Every structure is written in structure tokens, then in C-alpha cells.
Amino acid sequence: MGILNITPDSFADGGMHFRIEDALKRAEEMIAEGVDIIDIGGESTKPGAERITKTKKDNALFQ
């Protein structure tokens, strides 16, 4: 299992995979590394991060 954070303010990777092209490239790398499941994070959990609506999160995940 791998985790792919797609938020611009990601605590883990600083927003490295916010652009769709970057997220897809990282997902392909993870699959090549043997990952069977990719958990896609659509909302930052860093301390003090702004909460987003379900609609905004859905738009980020399903654009």
C-alpha cells in the first residue's frame, strides 16, 4: 500500500504531487515499485491546515 497526497499544502511532501501530471507519474512509480493499493489523500492533515468541503475534496480527487 502506498499513500499519494494530492494537496498543495501536504504535510508529508510539501505539495509535490498537486498537479495531475505529477500525481499520475508518482502513481505509476508506486505501481512499478509493487504497490497494490494507493490511498489518495485529498485533504491536508497538517496542524493548522484549513478544512475543505466535501465538494472541494471530490473535485480534487475526481477532476
N, C-alpha and C positions, 0 to 999 in steps of 0.2 A: 504494500500500500504506500502511496505517495501523496503528499499534500501540495496543492498548487494554489497559492494565494494570488488572486487577480485584482486586488485592491490597490489603488495608488499610494495608500498610506500603510501598507502591510508592515507589521511589526517584525516579521521573520526575514523578509527580503527587500524591504525598502521600496516596494512597488516595481520590482524588476520585470514582472510579468503582467503589468496592467494593460499594455497594448495586445490586441488579439494575436498579432503575429508572434509576439514573444511568448504568450501563453501556449499557443499551438506548438511552437518549437520546443518549449520545455516539456510539454506533454509527450511529444514524440521521443524526446530524450529519455524520459522516465520509462516509457514502454520499452525502448531499446535496452534499458537497464534491468528489465524484468518485472516492472511494476504491473500488477494485475488490476488494481483498483486505484483510481485517482480521486481524492477528496478535493473538490474545488471550493476554496474559501471566497465568498463574495462580500464579506464584511470584516473589517479590521477588528481585532480584539485587543489591540494595544491599549495600555492605560490612557484614558482621556480621549479615546477615539470617538468621533461623532457617530451616533446611531443612525442607521439609514432605514428607510421604509422598505417594506416587502417588495413594493413595486420597483424601487431603485435597485434592490438586490437582484430581483428577477431580470431586470433589464441588463444588468452587468453579466449575469450568468448565461442569458439566452439571446444575446444580441446577434 
